[in-house]
Amino acid sequence: MVSEPDRVGNWQGGQRPVLPSDSLLRDSLLHLAGISAFTLGLALVVTWHFPLGWHFVAATMIMIGLIFAFVLHSLPSHPHPRFGFANLVTAFRASLVSLTGAAVLFRDRLEHSDAALWTLIVVVLVALALDGFDGYLARRYAQESELGARFDMEVDALLILILSVAAALADKAGAWVILIGIMRYGFVAAQWFLPKLRRELFASFRRKLVCVIQIVALCLVLMPVVEPAYSTALSLIALAMLIYSFTVDTLYLMTRPDTLR
């Protein structure tokens, strides 16, 4: 799980092939189509219980479609002949994140429904609980790849962005809380102007811990029982920890004497 500059930057491993193998493409399309169908069914169930309407379904499918388009575009960085269990778990997490994002987009229809908000929090916690499991599966079945690492990281980053926007829209903190969600994207943008930021970072438990804290803190912030005074404090703590962690890694990358990879 990473929302910081842990696995961002240039793709490693040399020249990428132009196209993935036929077997990988077929297997990936099959699995992504299955997850897409599951997402559509789940979105329809949600609209049956909550007044979100067809716009929610459309937004969910557009979001999951964009995520999976990124995955298909990045298939050449996956050297295995099968999509893999790990990527399948990440795809399921992407489904939950897409549902969450669409719900936040149409949150005005849920303002008086605490049940909907609690359901949203449970969905986020399930996505969080599955994070790390995909990495375990990749190691267990020797299916680690640049695609899997990047896919996992992008799903985490998108989830944090969605939750930070939800916190701002719910007036649980000021608009500054969105910085939690956009900081990682700001770092990626900064790489265009500061090539040193493209260097590879060392493995760090701190980054993973800070990422978990962000998601947990934002879930707490969104709970109906948490008053704005407490939610603001939680958001400030999460943001401060994120700034500290980014600062440590940025200073490391900028001051390393060795050449770029």
Buried (B, 14 or more C-beta within 10 A) or exposed (E): BBBBBBBBBEEEEEEEEEEBBEEBBBBBBEBBEEBBEBBBEBBEEBBEEBEBEEEBBEBBBEBBBEBBEBBEEBBBBBBBEBBBBBBBBBBBBBBBBBBBBBBBBBBEBBEEBEEBBBBBBEBBBEBBEBBBBBBEBBEEEEBBBBBBBBBBBBBBBBBBBBBBBBBBBBEBBBEEBBBBBBBBBEBBEEBEEEEEBBBEBEEBEBBBEBBBBBBBBBBBBBBEEBEBEBBBBBBBEBBEBBBEBBEBBBEBBEEEEEEEE
